[in-house]
């Protein structure tokens, strides 16, 4: 099993201030834990290219793209400046390049998996993407990395059926908005509710399996819901490829959410998704980092996810 990691130093250069939980140290925590667990040498490393505006525009309006590009602040006499797109989503002078690398990683991973160069991939990227609406950035997210990769798979590679799995503690409202009514795409997710982004939870959408759960829900209940709700829908859809919005902020140690998952739950979910991919999608999976803000829990959880993807246990 060949698992590749896509990342780029530009993704470390985007930052939104020392107070902000979506910080460059998140990627360093993943690297540190990979070294500590001795899996860093067992995974193929690939550098993320930049996505083009044309590729991003398959999901986002030109106005949304220009809102990011045109507002990137310049350094002011060596002092970092920030531009707030909203109270939680800021730009610094490196944000445009980081956003292009994040989307580019997802696209390049999609190309490589479909070409059979690798079996699956994890994109260690920031900024995250699943809150970015087609019309505007929001919620720490500039562009919808997974949504852009899915559109690339559909429109460039001609796939007919794909699935998106989102296990972030927050509802992936931007991804959902990008694919409402598109029967080529099945999106399954669980998320804490009521909770940010306080978007409407739609249960009438045939291509969306939304599973809102209350605060303090633990892993055993999540596993039951995955078994009873996600897996039948995924098998019925028969996806030719699966994309994962891999947020790890549902971990019980993460203060940005109040769910109770642990590393073993992320490994179990990944294994179940891999079984669906093996049966219907030639094993093809691309996973992209979303949330996860307790640095220790994030690093440990990503390692559990990677071990499952690479079948290292």
KOLKOL-269493 format. One line per field, with one value per residue (C-alpha): residue number from 1; x negated, y negated, z negated; residue in three letters. Coordinates in steps of 0.02 Angstrom, whole numbers, always signed. Each point is the difference from the previous one (the first is absolute). Example, Ala and Ser with C-alpha at 12.3 -4.5 7.8 and 13.67 -1.06 7.14 Angstrom:
2
n: 1;2;
east: -615;-69;
north: +225;-172;
up: -390;+33;
res: ALA;SER;
***
This chain:
313
n: 1;2;3;4;5;6;7;8;9;10;11;12;13;14;15;16;17;18;19;20;21;22;23;24;25;26;27;28;29;30;31;32;33;34;35;36;37;38;39;40;41;42;43;44;45;46;47;48;49;50;51;52;53;54;55;56;57;58;59;60;61;62;63;64;65;66;67;68;69;70;71;72;73;74;75;76;77;78;79;80;81;82;83;84;85;86;87;88;89;90;91;92;93;94;95;96;97;98;99;100;101;102;103;104;105;106;107;108;109;110;111;112;113;114;115;116;117;118;119;120;121;122;123;124;125;126;127;128;129;130;131;132;133;134;135;136;137;138;139;140;141;142;143;144;145;146;147;148;149;150;151;152;153;154;155;156;157;158;159;160;161;162;163;164;165;166;167;168;169;170;171;172;173;174;175;176;177;178;179;180;181;182;183;184;185;186;187;188;189;190;191;192;193;194;195;196;197;198;199;200;201;202;203;204;205;206;207;208;209;210;211;212;213;214;215;216;217;218;219;220;221;222;223;224;225;226;227;228;229;230;231;232;233;234;235;236;237;238;239;240;241;242;243;244;245;246;247;248;249;250;251;252;253;254;255;256;257;258;259;260;261;262;263;264;265;266;267;268;269;270;271;272;273;274;275;276;277;278;279;280;281;282;283;284;285;286;287;288;289;290;291;292;293;294;295;296;297;298;299;300;301;302;303;304;305;306;307;308;309;310;311;312;313;
east: +0;-80;+60;-68;-2;+20;-53;-103;-95;+119;+137;-102;-21;+185;+46;+134;-83;-71;+172;+74;+26;-20;-187;-157;-47;+139;-102;-157;+95;+47;-181;-63;+122;-39;-183;+39;+108;-134;+115;-77;-117;+138;+102;-39;-29;+62;-6;+165;+10;+103;+178;+51;+140;+90;-3;+61;+137;+82;+66;-19;+62;-130;+55;-37;-172;-40;+54;-145;-128;+35;-4;-163;-92;-181;-131;-11;-180;-34;+157;+132;+166;+168;+159;+160;+120;+109;-39;-71;-78;-150;-129;-185;-125;-21;+184;+28;-146;+52;+178;-63;-113;+141;+117;-144;-44;+176;+0;-172;+45;+158;-101;-127;+129;+103;-158;-43;-166;+53;+142;+59;-60;+10;-20;-80;+57;+63;+106;+140;+147;+168;+83;-48;+160;+1;+35;-113;-137;+50;-44;-191;+23;-45;+38;+88;-146;+102;+138;-129;-78;+170;+44;-168;+36;+172;-36;-181;-8;+181;+45;+187;+22;-105;+26;-55;-23;-11;-38;-45;+92;+75;+124;-86;+125;-107;-28;+184;+50;-115;+85;+182;+103;-150;+44;-178;-56;+52;-56;+9;-43;+27;-25;+41;+168;+47;-172;-100;+33;+183;+53;+166;-6;+88;+71;+97;-150;-19;-188;-38;-5;-8;-17;+8;-46;+8;-150;-89;+44;-136;-83;+110;+154;-92;-51;+181;+59;-137;+48;+186;+7;-162;-50;+166;+8;-181;+23;+160;-88;-145;-127;-143;-106;+16;-57;-20;+16;-109;+34;-62;+85;+131;-137;+43;-155;+42;+73;+77;+131;+89;+3;-89;-97;-174;-135;+73;+164;-88;-93;+164;+91;-145;-1;+187;-21;-144;+110;+128;-139;-73;+169;+56;-141;-159;-56;-12;+3;-61;+7;-27;-32;+140;+13;-91;-69;-68;-174;-36;+170;-14;-169;+52;+165;-81;-125;+144;+84;-162;-35;+172;-20;-171;+52;-147;+83;
north: +0;-164;-152;-171;-159;-164;-161;-157;-127;-137;+82;-40;-183;-43;-54;-107;-63;+82;+12;+102;+189;+36;-24;+61;+106;+119;+65;+10;+102;+125;+11;+23;+139;+89;+2;+56;+142;+48;-5;-152;+107;+119;-128;-80;-188;-112;-190;-86;-106;-158;+15;-116;-126;+100;+155;-96;-83;+169;-24;-184;-157;-117;-130;+122;+38;-184;-40;+105;-51;-187;-15;+86;-130;-51;+5;-170;-43;+180;+16;+127;-77;+89;-26;+70;+80;+36;-1;+178;+0;-111;-21;-32;-31;+188;+50;-2;+117;+114;+11;+43;+136;+73;+15;+55;+141;+69;-10;+79;+140;+32;+11;+119;+116;+9;+32;+146;-77;+17;+89;-144;-168;-116;-187;-84;-174;-164;-101;+128;-5;+74;-161;-102;-34;-15;-186;-43;+58;+36;+96;+5;+59;-92;+127;+169;+118;+159;-76;-60;+173;+82;-117;+41;+187;-22;-128;+41;+187;+36;+98;+30;+31;-60;-11;-127;+54;-143;+42;-174;-58;-143;+17;-13;-129;-64;+173;+40;-162;+41;+167;-16;+87;+76;+184;+45;-47;+80;-91;+85;-89;-11;-160;-78;-91;-134;-70;-108;-38;+7;+45;+82;+189;+67;+176;-15;+6;+170;-18;-61;+112;-127;+74;-141;+62;-88;-56;+137;+137;+133;+114;+152;-98;-73;+176;+57;-144;+30;+184;-32;-159;-35;+172;+52;-166;+13;+178;-48;-145;+110;-143;+10;-103;-62;-168;-29;-166;+56;-112;+62;-127;+126;+73;-4;-106;-136;-157;-64;+138;+105;+173;+152;+88;+73;+61;+174;-72;-92;+160;+98;-127;-2;+189;+6;-132;+100;+154;-97;-67;+174;+70;-139;-124;+102;-60;-180;-126;-178;-72;-184;-76;-109;-38;+62;-128;+93;+28;+163;+77;-61;+81;+165;+4;-35;+139;+119;-55;+22;+171;+55;-73;+82;+161;-13;+83;
up: +0;+58;-97;+46;-102;+93;-83;+30;-108;+62;-105;-156;+48;-5;-176;-78;-159;-155;-80;+142;-24;+187;-11;+92;-150;+49;+147;-107;-130;+136;+59;-177;-38;+163;-50;-177;+64;+129;+150;+85;+105;+53;+96;+167;-9;+140;+16;+31;+159;+13;+61;+141;-10;+134;-111;-152;+103;+29;-178;-45;+83;+71;-127;-142;+72;+26;-177;-60;+130;-5;-190;-40;-106;+25;-136;-81;-45;-44;-106;+49;+49;+2;+99;-79;+123;-151;-187;+8;+174;+32;+137;-17;+140;+33;-2;+188;+34;-143;+66;+174;-72;-106;+148;+111;-120;+10;+190;+20;-121;+101;+161;-76;-77;+159;+101;-114;-55;-182;-88;-107;-66;-149;+27;-151;+48;-65;+13;-17;+119;-42;-63;+153;+94;+189;-23;-149;-118;-180;-156;+17;+181;+160;+138;-8;+27;+1;+106;+127;+9;+22;+143;+78;-11;+77;+136;+48;-31;+41;-156;-13;-187;-146;-187;-130;-181;-126;-182;-62;-157;+102;+143;+169;+61;+143;+74;-19;+88;+146;+34;-51;+133;+90;+4;+52;-176;-163;-157;-170;-160;-186;-98;-168;+2;-41;+33;+120;+143;-57;+176;+37;-20;+153;-7;+163;+116;+85;+24;-177;-154;-142;-175;-129;-174;-169;-100;-98;+123;-13;+124;-26;+53;+150;+53;-12;+108;+128;+10;+11;+105;+93;+59;+80;+93;+58;+63;+90;+86;+58;+8;+123;-120;-180;-68;-187;-89;-144;-148;-169;-112;-56;-110;-185;-38;+126;-80;+163;-8;-131;+77;-72;+137;-25;+118;+13;+64;+142;+45;-2;+110;+122;+10;+37;+137;+72;+9;+103;+111;+23;+53;+117;+34;+30;-170;+59;-144;-19;-176;-43;-171;-66;-187;-154;-123;-151;+68;-89;+40;+180;+27;-78;+95;+169;-32;-38;+162;+99;-73;+56;+174;+22;-89;-118;-150;
res: UNK;UNK;UNK;UNK;UNK;UNK;UNK;UNK;UNK;UNK;UNK;UNK;UNK;UNK;UNK;UNK;UNK;UNK;UNK;UNK;UNK;UNK;UNK;UNK;UNK;UNK;UNK;UNK;UNK;UNK;UNK;UNK;UNK;UNK;UNK;UNK;UNK;UNK;UNK;UNK;UNK;UNK;UNK;UNK;UNK;UNK;UNK;UNK;UNK;UNK;UNK;UNK;UNK;UNK;UNK;UNK;UNK;UNK;UNK;UNK;UNK;UNK;UNK;UNK;UNK;UNK;UNK;UNK;UNK;UNK;UNK;UNK;UNK;UNK;UNK;UNK;UNK;UNK;UNK;UNK;UNK;UNK;UNK;UNK;UNK;UNK;UNK;UNK;UNK;UNK;UNK;UNK;UNK;UNK;UNK;UNK;UNK;UNK;UNK;UNK;UNK;UNK;UNK;UNK;UNK;UNK;UNK;UNK;UNK;UNK;UNK;UNK;UNK;UNK;UNK;UNK;UNK;UNK;UNK;UNK;UNK;UNK;UNK;UNK;UNK;UNK;UNK;UNK;UNK;UNK;UNK;UNK;UNK;UNK;UNK;UNK;UNK;UNK;UNK;UNK;UNK;UNK;UNK;UNK;UNK;UNK;UNK;UNK;UNK;UNK;UNK;UNK;UNK;UNK;UNK;UNK;UNK;UNK;UNK;UNK;UNK;UNK;UNK;UNK;UNK;UNK;UNK;UNK;UNK;UNK;UNK;UNK;UNK;UNK;UNK;UNK;UNK;UNK;UNK;UNK;UNK;UNK;UNK;UNK;UNK;UNK;UNK;UNK;UNK;UNK;UNK;UNK;UNK;UNK;UNK;UNK;UNK;UNK;UNK;UNK;UNK;UNK;UNK;UNK;UNK;UNK;UNK;UNK;UNK;UNK;UNK;UNK;UNK;UNK;UNK;UNK;UNK;UNK;UNK;UNK;UNK;UNK;UNK;UNK;UNK;UNK;UNK;UNK;UNK;UNK;UNK;UNK;UNK;UNK;UNK;UNK;UNK;UNK;UNK;UNK;UNK;UNK;UNK;UNK;UNK;UNK;UNK;UNK;UNK;UNK;UNK;UNK;UNK;UNK;UNK;UNK;UNK;UNK;UNK;UNK;UNK;UNK;UNK;UNK;UNK;UNK;UNK;UNK;UNK;UNK;UNK;UNK;UNK;UNK;UNK;UNK;UNK;UNK;UNK;UNK;UNK;UNK;UNK;UNK;UNK;UNK;UNK;UNK;UNK;UNK;UNK;UNK;UNK;UNK;UNK;UNK;UNK;UNK;UNK;UNK;UNK;UNK;UNK;UNK;UNK;UNK;UNK;UNK;UNK;UNK;UNK;UNK;UNK;
***
